[in-house]
Amino acid sequence: MLRSTSISKQRNYNNSTNTGLIGKSTSSSTQLPAYNSYRSSSDSSSNWTNTTNTLRLFLSSLRLRAKLSRVSSINQSILWLIISLITIYLSISWLLDHPLILLKFKLQNSLVSSGWSGSNLSIRKSPLVFVHSSQSASVVWESDRLSTAGGNQLALLYWITNTPSKNSSISNSNSLNFEDDDDDDDTLRMATGKFPIVRRTRPEGQDGSRRWIHSCLLSHLTPGTTYAYQIVLISPNHPESHNQLSDVGFGSYQSFESSLKRVYSTHRFTWFGIDPPDITQLQQLSSTSPSSKDPIDLIHIVVLGDNQFGVKVFRRLAQRFFNIKSYAPRFKSIFGPRQILHHIYPIPKKPSLIFHLGDAVQHPHNLKQWQTDFWDPLTHKNSLSSEIPIIYSRGNHDFDHDGKNLYTGGIPDVQIGEMNRSQTSRLSSDSSLEIPGIAEADKSFTTLKIHPRDPSSRATYFSYSPHPRVRVIVCDSNLEPSRKAYPGSTMSEVDEHERWLLWEMARPEWKEASIRIIMVHVPPFVEFWDKAMWTEGHESSWGQYVRNRFAPHFHGVSTLTKRYDIPSASLVISGHSHAYSRGYLSNLVSPSYFYPDSSSSIPREVLKTSRMTNKNLMNDLNHPQADHGVVYVITGGAGGVLDTERVENWGFYERSIVNKHHFGYMMLDMSETLLSIDEWGEDWRDSRDRRKKFHDHKLRVYKLVGSQLVCKGTNDSWESGHYQATDRLIWTTVDVDGKIIDRFIIEADSCR
């Protein structure tokens, strides 16, 4: 009623104002009561009506609000349910892709092994490409069945997609299929497509159920060429004896397509290599320089090792190193590639190569580990892993004493160095390690046909050139005779490996390279390990084996390397120790390091000289003098439990990090073929200016002995090969959080 009284008063005031009664004399007061009485009666009725209407509106509003509240409550519940489901899904996905990634991999592996994957033939392991030589690679994948119920089997089809222009950035494509390819690609596929022979093997070992390994060798690969390949399912009447697609005899592309039952995946990779030896020059092979018709002069390489038992860390590292733009130096950075005249190098979409230093798994015959600890972290939601060739150096944990090495491409075929040696064994002198002169070896050539290596040979050494001026030799550190884990290593196996190493280092591919790299799993100079295993477990002997047998050759100071004028390695990369170390061992002191049992046996004066050598930064920035020695890098931090206990102190390591998982990134910035004196001058000034910036930033620059190819010197007109230019290796170490923890540069000269 307070509300109606107030309304009545307000209306009385308004009515009195409208009739002019306010301010009238008392003479008219006799009429006021009657008028007021009428207004009072009329207003009472009106007020009741208004109050009733107001109450009705209020009640209607309450009912509407109740209905809306019920609807809103339902909508809110649905909305919250949707949000909750999305949150749960994203949380589970995040957990399975991060902290529970190993559980996810193990669950998937168990389901497939138990037969829950379905009745159709499926791929368990996506294909990976393993380098065998400068002209060949092996592709390996795994399925859960040998064939379908109808007898269809898996095969690999590969072909040349294009020959890219020099240093072009190759983009990733996983969308190719027979239906969507354009006419040009169909033509290339039919003209150059090949079906290599596929070896199908059922592996032996723990958790071997429902596993069939497929591998095939791609040979005669051309440097600078992009290849596409597909894992396909073909009918059983496919004539596997025909290698060339155009010779298969289907009669037409349509008939071939009808025999194709399914395309599982499509990938492409660019091949980095050199041309094969010219078989018409059998008598002069040792004086024939390595070449490539279209070399790619900027190569991006990821280096890692020892990821065993560290699935979560390895997965995080893989996500980082596949994303090359997150760590590759920018164009204007002093660490970026040279930018002279029209030679512009874009940052690629993926690394060019992967160097793996071994110990991908803890036990080589535990087949589950190859799935969950190595393959899955690399390939899960990542097609790039199937498009980057891998150079693999086997470790002590993944060394297959049966010699099969099924999951890493098998044993590479016999190479030229081995053929030379086998043909000229009669020329050996009294020394069990004597190698004949190169000229005599040339005379003993009978064939250049590559043939399989003796199955009884368990060592997995080979050589590879991603560029005419870069040579990589992969050694096997697993043949140490006293090692209890792999009994039966014979001195003949050890000698065989050492002879092969000397043969390879005596060839032009090594001597004329400006950047010479050794990959060996066990470092010759370990500093961090488990103390108990180092002493009581006698594991110090592993590094001693490499130090005694190989290191003198690495430095070019052994009797035989001196006799044949074999230059030292530029860089020796190892894993094994789960830490990071980098240092330079000068040839002034290196002979004192090879044969002592431990670092404590090295004279103090030698250690002091070694440290002083490493403190000498480059002085002459215009014409720096080349040093004779080797840079050693240990980078075994891709996932295994980190080693923090110091067991040796060799004195020459300049940088050591023991508490960070990490990977390495190597950019090979090779000087292009210079077409004019102006280009040569600009390239020379670029190198000089960079040295000054490196010096200002106190960065370690190692100026090492480069190519043995003699420059012809100046003449009246410009001619390629007459002038000296600088090739550069820029190393970056990145930890699991993406932070750069070390960086150094190696420079070496070559004739351009």
C-alpha positions in Angstrom: 0.0 0.0 0.0 2.9 2.4 0.4 3.4 2.2 -3.4 -0.4 3.1 -4.1 -0.4 5.9 -1.6 2.6 7.4 -3.2 1.0 7.1 -6.7 -2.2 8.8 -5.4 -0.4 11.7 -3.9 1.6 12.2 -7.1 -1.6 12.1 -9.2 -3.4 14.6 -6.9 -0.5 16.9 -7.3 -0.6 16.7 -11.0 -4.4 17.2 -11.2 -4.3 20.2 -8.9 -1.7 21.7 -11.0 -3.7 21.2 -14.2 -7.0 22.8 -12.7 -5.2 25.8 -11.3 -6.3 25.2 -7.7 -3.0 25.8 -6.2 -2.7 29.3 -4.7 -6.5 30.1 -4.8 -8.2 32.2 -2.1 -10.2 30.7 0.8 -13.4 31.8 -0.9 -13.4 28.7 -3.0 -12.5 26.4 -0.2 -16.1 25.3 0.1 -15.9 23.5 -3.2 -12.7 21.7 -2.3 -14.0 19.0 0.0 -16.5 17.8 -2.6 -13.9 17.7 -5.3 -11.4 16.0 -3.1 -14.0 13.5 -2.1 -14.7 12.6 -5.7 -11.0 12.4 -6.6 -10.4 10.2 -3.6 -13.0 7.7 -4.6 -11.9 7.7 -8.3 -8.2 7.3 -7.4 -8.9 4.4 -5.0 -10.5 2.4 -7.8 -7.7 3.3 -10.2 -5.0 2.5 -7.7 -6.5 -1.0 -7.1 -6.5 -1.7 -10.8 -3.0 -0.5 -11.2 -1.8 -2.5 -8.2 -3.5 -5.6 -9.6 -1.9 -5.1 -13.0 1.4 -4.6 -11.4 1.1 -7.7 -9.4 0.1 -9.7 -12.5 3.1 -8.4 -14.4 5.3 -9.1 -11.5 4.0 -12.7 -11.2 4.3 -13.2 -14.9 7.8 -12.0 -14.8 8.6 -14.4 -12.0 7.1 -17.3 -14.0 9.0 -16.3 -17.2 12.2 -16.0 -15.2 11.6 -19.5 -13.7 11.1 -20.9 -17.2 14.1 -19.1 -18.6 16.1 -20.2 -15.5 15.1 -23.8 -16.2 16.1 -23.5 -19.9 19.3 -21.6 -19.0 20.1 -24.2 -16.5 19.7 -27.0 -19.0 21.8 -25.1 -21.6 24.4 -24.3 -19.0 24.6 -28.0 -18.1 25.0 -29.0 -21.7 27.6 -26.3 -22.2 29.5 -27.4 -19.2 29.3 -31.0 -20.2 30.7 -30.2 -23.7 33.5 -28.1 -22.1 34.2 -30.9 -19.6 34.4 -33.5 -22.4 36.7 -31.3 -24.5 38.9 -30.6 -21.5 39.1 -34.3 -20.6 39.9 -35.2 -24.2 42.6 -32.5 -24.4 44.0 -33.5 -21.0 44.2 -37.2 -22.0 45.7 -36.3 -25.3 48.2 -34.0 -23.7 49.0 -36.7 -21.0 49.4 -39.4 -23.7 51.6 -37.1 -25.9 53.8 -35.9 -23.0 54.1 -37.5 -19.5 52.3 -40.7 -20.5 53.7 -41.0 -24.0 55.5 -44.2 -23.2 52.3 -45.7 -21.8 50.6 -44.8 -25.1 53.3 -46.4 -27.2 53.3 -49.5 -25.1 49.5 -49.8 -25.2 49.5 -49.5 -29.0 52.3 -52.0 -29.3 50.5 -54.5 -27.0 47.2 -54.2 -28.9 48.8 -54.9 -32.2 50.9 -57.8 -30.9 47.7 -59.3 -29.3 45.8 -59.1 -32.6 43.4 -56.3 -31.6 44.5 -54.1 -34.6 42.0 -55.8 -36.9 42.1 -58.4 -39.7 43.7 -56.2 -42.4 47.4 -56.0 -43.0 48.7 -52.8 -41.3 51.9 -50.9 -40.9 53.5 -51.1 -37.4 56.5 -49.0 -38.2 56.6 -46.2 -40.7 59.5 -46.3 -43.2 62.9 -44.9 -42.3 65.8 -44.3 -44.7 69.3 -45.5 -43.7 72.3 -44.4 -45.6 74.6 -47.2 -46.9 77.0 -45.3 -49.2 77.3 -42.2 -51.3 74.9 -43.8 -53.9 72.7 -46.1 -51.9 70.3 -46.3 -49.0 68.1 -48.9 -47.3 64.4 -48.3 -46.5 63.0 -50.2 -43.5 59.5 -50.6 -42.3 57.4 -53.2 -40.4 53.9 -54.7 -40.8 51.8 -57.0 -38.6 51.3 -59.6 -41.3 53.3 -60.9 -44.2 50.4 -60.6 -46.7 46.7 -60.3 -46.9 44.2 -63.2 -47.1 44.3 -62.8 -50.8 48.1 -63.0 -51.0 48.7 -59.3 -51.6 52.0 -58.1 -50.3 53.8 -54.9 -49.4 56.2 -53.4 -51.9 58.1 -50.1 -52.4 57.8 -48.0 -55.5 60.2 -45.1 -55.9 60.9 -42.6 -58.7 62.6 -39.3 -59.5 60.2 -36.4 -58.9 62.5 -33.6 -60.0 66.1 -32.5 -60.1 66.0 -29.4 -57.9 68.0 -26.3 -58.6 71.2 -26.0 -56.6 70.5 -25.3 -52.9 66.8 -25.1 -53.4 64.6 -25.6 -50.3 62.8 -28.9 -50.6 59.3 -28.8 -49.2 57.7 -31.6 -47.4 54.7 -33.3 -49.1 52.8 -36.3 -47.9 49.8 -35.8 -50.1 50.9 -37.6 -53.2 48.7 -40.4 -54.4 47.8 -42.1 -57.7 44.5 -40.3 -57.9 45.6 -36.7 -57.3 49.0 -36.6 -59.0 49.2 -34.4 -62.1 50.2 -35.7 -65.5 53.8 -34.7 -65.2 54.3 -36.7 -62.0 52.5 -39.7 -63.6 54.9 -39.5 -66.5 57.9 -39.3 -64.2 56.6 -42.3 -62.2 56.2 -44.4 -65.3 59.5 -43.3 -66.8 61.7 -43.6 -63.7 59.6 -45.7 -61.2 61.3 -48.8 -59.8 60.3 -51.7 -57.6 63.4 -52.7 -55.7 63.5 -56.2 -54.3 62.0 -56.3 -50.8 63.4 -58.6 -48.2 60.8 -59.8 -45.8 62.1 -61.1 -42.5 60.4 -62.3 -39.3 62.6 -61.0 -36.5 63.8 -63.2 -33.6 63.6 -61.9 -30.1 61.3 -60.9 -27.3 57.8 -59.7 -28.3 58.3 -61.0 -31.9 54.6 -61.8 -32.4 52.9 -60.3 -35.5 56.1 -58.6 -36.8 57.4 -58.7 -40.4 60.4 -56.4 -41.2 60.5 -55.2 -44.8 63.7 -53.7 -46.2 64.9 -52.8 -49.7 68.1 -51.2 -51.1 67.8 -48.1 -53.3 70.9 -48.0 -55.4 72.4 -45.7 -58.0 71.0 -42.6 -56.2 71.9 -39.3 -57.9 73.1 -36.4 -55.8 70.9 -33.3 -55.7 67.9 -35.3 -56.8 64.5 -35.6 -55.0 63.0 -39.0 -54.9 59.4 -40.0 -54.0 58.6 -43.4 -52.6 55.4 -45.2 -51.7 54.6 -48.2 -49.5 52.0 -50.0 -51.6 50.0 -53.2 -51.5 50.2 -55.1 -54.8 48.6 -58.2 -56.2 50.5 -61.5 -56.0 50.9 -61.7 -59.7 53.2 -58.6 -59.7 56.4 -59.6 -61.6 59.0 -58.8 -58.9 61.7 -59.8 -61.3 61.1 -56.6 -63.2 62.7 -53.7 -61.5 61.8 -50.9 -63.9 58.1 -49.8 -63.8 58.1 -49.1 -67.5 59.3 -52.7 -68.1 56.9 -54.4 -65.8 54.7 -55.4 -68.8 51.3 -54.1 -67.5 50.8 -52.6 -71.0 49.3 -49.4 -69.7 49.2 -47.2 -66.7 45.6 -48.2 -66.1 46.5 -51.9 -66.0 49.2 -51.1 -63.5 46.9 -49.1 -61.4 44.4 -52.0 -61.3 47.1 -54.2 -59.8 47.7 -51.7 -57.1 45.5 -52.5 -54.2 46.4 -49.7 -51.7 48.9 -46.9 -51.1 49.8 -46.8 -47.4 52.0 -43.7 -47.4 53.9 -41.4 -49.7 57.1 -39.7 -48.9 60.0 -37.9 -50.6 63.6 -37.2 -49.8 66.5 -35.3 -51.3 69.7 -37.3 -51.8 73.0 -35.8 -50.7 75.9 -37.7 -52.2 78.6 -37.8 -54.9 78.8 -39.4 -58.3 80.0 -43.0 -58.5 83.5 -43.8 -59.8 83.9 -43.8 -63.5 84.3 -47.4 -64.6 86.2 -46.3 -67.7 89.0 -44.9 -65.5 89.9 -48.1 -63.6 93.6 -47.3 -63.7 93.3 -43.8 -62.4 90.6 -44.1 -59.7 93.0 -43.1 -57.0 93.8 -39.8 -58.7 90.2 -39.1 -59.7 88.6 -36.4 -57.5 85.2 -36.9 -56.1 82.6 -35.0 -57.9 78.9 -34.2 -58.2 77.1 -32.7 -61.1 74.7 -30.8 -58.9 76.0 -30.6 -55.3 73.9 -28.9 -52.6 76.3 -26.6 -50.8 74.3 -25.9 -47.7 73.6 -29.1 -45.6 71.7 -29.1 -42.3 72.5 -32.1 -40.0 71.0 -33.2 -36.7 73.3 -35.1 -34.5 72.1 -37.2 -31.5 72.8 -40.4 -29.6 71.9 -42.6 -26.6 68.2 -42.1 -26.5 67.6 -45.6 -24.9 65.2 -45.7 -22.0 64.4 -42.0 -22.3 61.2 -42.0 -24.4 59.7 -38.8 -23.0 62.9 -36.8 -23.4 63.6 -38.3 -26.8 60.1 -37.4 -28.0 60.6 -33.8 -26.8 64.0 -33.6 -28.5 62.5 -35.0 -31.7 59.8 -32.4 -31.8 62.5 -29.8 -31.5 65.0 -31.0 -34.0 62.4 -31.7 -36.7 61.3 -28.0 -36.3 64.5 -26.7 -37.9 63.3 -23.1 -38.0 63.3 -23.0 -34.2 67.1 -23.3 -34.0 68.7 -22.7 -37.4 70.5 -19.3 -37.6 68.7 -16.5 -39.4 70.1 -15.0 -42.6 71.7 -11.9 -40.9 73.1 -13.9 -38.1 76.9 -14.3 -38.0 76.2 -18.1 -37.8 74.0 -18.0 -40.9 75.1 -19.2 -44.3 77.1 -16.9 -46.5 75.1 -14.6 -48.6 77.1 -13.5 -51.6 75.8 -12.0 -54.8 72.9 -14.1 -56.0 73.7 -17.1 -53.8 70.7 -16.9 -51.4 70.1 -19.8 -49.0 66.6 -20.1 -47.6 66.0 -21.9 -44.3 64.6 -25.4 -45.3 61.5 -27.0 -43.9 63.4 -30.0 -42.4 67.0 -31.1 -41.7 68.9 -32.6 -44.6 70.3 -35.6 -42.6 70.3 -37.2 -39.2 73.6 -38.6 -37.7 72.6 -41.1 -35.0 75.5 -42.2 -32.7 74.0 -45.4 -31.5 72.3 -46.9 -28.4 68.8 -46.3 -29.8 67.6 -49.1 -27.5 68.8 -50.9 -24.4 68.7 -54.4 -25.8 68.9 -55.1 -29.6 66.8 -58.3 -29.4 64.0 -56.7 -27.3 61.7 -56.0 -30.3 59.3 -54.0 -28.2 62.0 -51.4 -27.5 62.6 -50.8 -31.2 59.0 -50.0 -31.4 58.4 -47.9 -28.3 61.8 -46.4 -27.6 63.0 -45.6 -31.1 60.5 -45.8 -33.9 57.4 -44.3 -32.1 59.1 -41.2 -30.7 60.5 -40.4 -34.2 57.5 -41.2 -36.3 54.4 -40.5 -34.1 52.4 -37.8 -35.8 55.5 -36.9 -37.9 55.9 -37.8 -41.5 59.2 -35.9 -41.8 61.0 -38.8 -40.1 60.4 -40.9 -43.2 62.0 -38.2 -45.4 65.3 -37.6 -43.8 68.2 -40.1 -44.5 69.8 -41.4 -41.3 73.5 -42.2 -40.9 73.7 -44.7 -38.1 76.7 -45.7 -36.0 75.8 -48.7 -33.8 76.5 -48.6 -30.1 77.2 -51.2 -27.5 73.5 -51.6 -26.5 72.1 -51.9 -30.1 75.0 -53.9 -31.6 73.6 -57.1 -33.1 76.2 -59.8 -32.5 74.3 -61.9 -35.1 75.3 -59.3 -37.6 71.8 -58.8 -39.0 70.9 -55.3 -37.8 67.5 -55.6 -39.3 66.1 -52.4 -37.8 68.9 -50.1 -38.9 69.2 -51.1 -42.5 71.4 -54.2 -42.3 75.1 -54.3 -43.0 76.2 -52.1 -45.8 77.5 -53.8 -48.9 81.2 -54.1 -49.6 82.7 -50.8 -50.7 85.6 -49.8 -52.9 88.1 -49.7 -50.1 87.4 -53.3 -49.2 87.5 -54.5 -52.8 90.9 -52.8 -53.2 92.3 -54.5 -50.2 90.9 -57.9 -51.0 92.3 -57.7 -54.5 95.8 -56.7 -53.3 96.3 -58.8 -50.1 99.3 -60.4 -51.8 101.0 -57.0 -51.7 101.0 -56.8 -47.9 104.4 -56.7 -46.2 105.4 -58.3 -42.9 103.2 -55.9 -41.0 99.7 -57.4 -40.4 98.3 -53.9 -41.0 100.4 -53.0 -44.0 98.4 -51.5 -46.9 99.8 -51.3 -50.5 100.3 -48.1 -52.3 97.3 -46.7 -54.0 98.8 -47.0 -57.5 99.3 -50.7 -57.0 95.8 -51.0 -55.7 94.4 -49.5 -58.9 96.2 -52.1 -61.0 94.4 -54.8 -59.1 90.8 -53.6 -59.9 88.8 -56.3 -61.6 85.3 -55.0 -61.1 83.3 -52.2 -59.5 80.3 -54.3 -58.8 79.2 -53.9 -55.2 78.5 -57.3 -53.6 77.2 -58.2 -50.2 79.5 -58.4 -47.2 80.5 -61.7 -45.7 77.6 -62.5 -43.2 80.2 -63.7 -40.6 81.5 -60.1 -40.5 79.5 -58.4 -37.7 81.1 -55.0 -37.9 79.0 -52.2 -39.5 81.6 -49.7 -40.8 81.0 -47.8 -44.0 81.8 -44.4 -45.6 79.7 -41.7 -47.1 80.0 -38.3 -48.8 77.1 -35.9 -48.6 79.2 -33.4 -50.7 82.3 -33.8 -52.8 84.3 -31.9 -50.1 82.8 -33.7 -47.1 83.7 -37.2 -46.1 82.1 -39.2 -43.3 83.6 -42.5 -42.1 81.5 -44.6 -39.7 83.6 -46.8 -37.4 82.4 -49.7 -35.2 83.6 -49.6 -31.6 82.0 -52.9 -30.6 84.8 -55.3 -31.6 86.9 -54.8 -28.5 88.1 -58.4 -27.9 87.9 -58.5 -24.1 84.3 -57.2 -23.9 82.3 -59.8 -22.0 78.9 -58.7 -23.4 79.8 -59.8 -26.9 82.2 -62.8 -26.7 83.9 -64.1 -29.8 85.4 -61.0 -31.2 88.5 -62.1 -33.1 91.7 -60.3 -34.0 90.9 -61.0 -37.6 87.7 -58.9 -37.2 89.6 -56.2 -35.5 92.4 -56.2 -38.1 89.9 -56.3 -40.9 88.2 -53.1 -39.6 91.5 -51.3 -39.1 92.7 -52.2 -42.6 89.5 -50.9 -44.1 89.8 -47.6 -42.2 93.3 -47.1 -43.6 92.1 -47.9 -47.1 89.3 -45.4 -46.8 91.5 -42.6 -45.4 94.0 -43.2 -48.3 91.4 -42.6 -50.9 90.7 -39.2 -52.7 87.3 -38.9 -51.1 89.1 -38.4 -47.7 92.3 -36.7 -48.8 90.6 -34.1 -51.0 87.8 -33.3 -48.6 88.0 -30.1 -46.6 85.7 -31.4 -43.9 86.5 -34.9 -42.7 84.3 -36.5 -40.0 84.6 -39.7 -38.0 81.5 -41.2 -36.3 82.2 -43.8 -33.6 79.9 -44.6 -30.7 82.5 -45.1 -28.0 84.7 -42.0 -27.6 88.5 -42.5 -27.3 88.6 -40.0 -24.5 85.7 -40.4 -22.0 85.5 -38.2 -19.0 82.0 -38.9 -17.5 80.7 -42.4 -16.6 79.6 -44.5 -13.7 82.7 -44.9 -11.5 81.9 -48.4 -10.4 81.4 -49.7 -13.9 84.4 -47.8 -15.1 86.7 -49.5 -12.7 85.1 -52.7 -11.4 83.2 -53.4 -14.6 86.3 -52.8 -16.7 84.3 -50.6 -19.1 87.3 -48.2 -19.4 88.7 -50.8 -21.8 86.1 -49.9 -24.4 87.4 -46.4 -24.9 91.0 -47.7 -24.6 90.3 -50.0 -27.6 89.3 -47.0 -29.8 92.1 -44.9 -28.4 94.8 -47.5 -29.2 93.5 -48.8 -32.5 91.9 -45.9 -34.2 92.9 -42.5 -32.7 96.5 -42.5 -34.1 94.9 -42.8 -37.6 92.3 -40.2 -36.8 95.2 -37.7 -36.1 97.2 -38.8 -39.1 100.3 -39.5 -37.0 100.5 -43.3 -37.1 103.3 -44.9 -39.1 101.0 -45.8 -42.0 99.1 -42.6 -42.2 102.4 -40.7 -42.3 103.7 -43.0 -45.0 100.7 -42.4 -47.3 100.3 -38.8 -46.4 96.9 -39.3 -45.0 95.4 -36.1 -43.4 93.8 -36.1 -40.0 90.1 -35.9 -39.3 88.5 -32.5 -38.7 85.9 -33.8 -36.2 85.3 -37.0 -34.3 81.7 -37.3 -33.0 80.8 -39.9 -30.4 78.0 -40.8 -28.0 78.2 -43.5 -25.2 78.8 -41.0 -22.4 75.5 -39.4 -21.5 76.9 -35.9 -21.3 78.3 -33.2 -23.6 82.0 -32.5 -24.1 83.9 -30.6 -26.7 87.6 -29.9 -27.1 90.6 -29.8 -29.4 93.5 -32.2 -29.2 96.6 -30.8 -31.0 99.0 -33.1 -32.8 101.7 -31.4 -30.8 100.7 -33.5 -27.8 98.3 -36.2 -29.2 100.9 -39.1 -29.4 101.2 -38.8 -25.6 97.4 -39.6 -25.3 97.0 -42.8 -27.3 98.5 -45.5 -25.2 98.2 -44.6 -21.4 95.6 -46.6 -19.5 94.1 -43.4 -18.0 94.5 -39.7 -18.0 96.4 -39.8 -14.8 99.3 -41.4 -16.6 99.8 -38.4 -18.9 102.6 -36.1 -17.9 101.6 -32.8 -16.4 103.6 -30.8 -18.9 101.7 -32.4 -21.7 98.4 -31.6 -20.1 99.6 -28.0 -19.6 100.6 -27.7 -23.2 97.3 -29.1 -24.3 95.4 -26.5 -22.2 97.6 -23.6 -23.5 96.9 -24.7 -27.1 93.2 -24.4 -26.5 93.5 -20.9 -25.1 95.1 -19.5 -28.3 92.4 -17.9 -30.2 92.8 -17.1 -33.9 95.1 -14.1 -34.3 95.5 -13.4 -38.0 91.9 -12.8 -39.1 92.9 -12.2 -42.7 95.2 -15.2 -43.3 94.8 -17.6 -40.3 97.2 -20.5 -40.2 95.8 -24.0 -40.1 96.3 -26.1 -37.0 97.1 -29.8 -37.1 94.7 -31.6 -34.7 91.2 -33.0 -34.2 88.1 -31.6 -32.6 86.3 -34.1 -30.4 82.6 -33.9 -29.5 80.7 -36.2 -27.2 77.0 -35.8 -27.5 75.2 -38.7 -25.9 72.3 -36.8 -24.3 69.2 -37.8 -26.3 67.3 -39.5 -23.5 69.4 -41.9 -21.5 70.1 -41.3 -17.8 72.7 -38.6 -17.6 76.3 -39.3 -16.5 77.6 -36.9 -13.9 80.5 -38.7 -12.3 83.9 -37.7 -13.6 86.1 -40.7 -14.2 88.9 -39.1 -16.3 90.4 -35.6 -16.9 92.1 -35.5 -20.2 92.8 -31.8 -20.0 91.9 -30.8 -23.6 88.1 -30.5 -23.3 87.1 -26.8 -23.4 83.4 -27.3 -22.7 81.6 -29.9 -20.6 77.9 -30.1 -19.6 76.7 -33.0 -17.5 73.1 -32.1 -16.5 71.3 -31.4 -19.8 69.7 -33.7 -22.3 70.5 -32.3 -25.7 71.1 -32.7 -29.5 73.6 -31.3 -31.9 73.0 -29.3 -35.1 75.7 -29.1 -37.8 75.4 -26.6 -40.6 77.9 -27.3 -43.5 78.3 -24.1 -45.4 80.4 -25.1 -48.4 81.7 -22.5 -50.8 80.0 -22.7 -54.1 81.9 -22.9 -57.4 82.9 -19.3 -57.9 82.3 -18.0 -61.4 84.4 -14.8 -61.3 87.2 -13.0 -59.5 84.5 -10.7 -58.1 82.7 -13.6 -56.5 85.9 -14.9 -55.1 86.7 -11.5 -53.6 83.3 -11.2 -52.0 83.5 -14.7 -50.6 86.9 -14.0 -49.1 85.7 -10.7 -47.5 82.7 -12.6 -46.1 84.9 -15.1 -44.4 87.2 -12.4 -43.0 84.3 -10.3 -41.6 82.8 -13.4 -40.0 86.1 -14.2 -38.3 86.3 -10.7 -36.8 82.7 -11.1 -35.5 83.5 -14.6 -34.1 86.6 -13.1 -32.4 84.7 -10.2 -31.0 82.2 -12.6 -29.5 85.0 -14.8 -28.1 83.7 -17.8 -30.0 85.9 -20.8 -30.6 87.0 -21.0 -34.2 89.1 -24.0 -35.2 91.1 -23.4 -38.4 92.1 -26.9 -39.5 94.0 -28.4 -42.4 91.7 -28.6 -45.4 91.7 -30.3 -48.8 95.0 -31.8 -50.1 93.9 -30.8 -53.6 96.5 -28.2 -54.8 95.1 -25.0 -56.1 96.5 -24.0 -59.5 97.1 -20.4 -58.7 96.3 -17.2 -60.5 96.4 -16.8 -64.2 95.5 -14.1 -66.7 91.8 -15.1 -66.8 89.5 -16.5 -64.2 89.3 -20.3 -64.1 87.5 -22.5 -61.6 89.8 -24.4 -59.2 92.6 -21.8 -59.3 91.7 -20.0 -56.1 91.3 -20.9 -52.4 88.1 -20.5 -50.6 86.8 -21.4 -47.1 84.4 -24.1 -46.2 82.7 -23.8 -42.8 81.1 -26.1 -40.3 79.0 -24.4 -37.6 78.0 -26.5 -34.7 75.2 -25.7 -32.2 74.2 -27.7 -29.2 70.5 -27.3 -28.1 69.1 -28.6 -24.8 65.7 -30.2 -24.3 64.2 -26.8 -23.5 65.4 -25.2 -26.7 68.3 -23.3 -25.2 71.6 -23.1 -27.0 74.3 -24.4 -24.6 77.4 -24.5 -26.9 78.5 -23.2 -30.3 81.8 -23.5 -32.2 83.1 -23.2 -35.8 85.4 -25.3 -37.9 87.0 -23.6 -41.0 89.0 -25.4 -43.7 90.2 -24.3 -47.1 89.6 -25.9 -50.5 90.2 -24.9 -54.2 87.2 -23.3 -55.9 
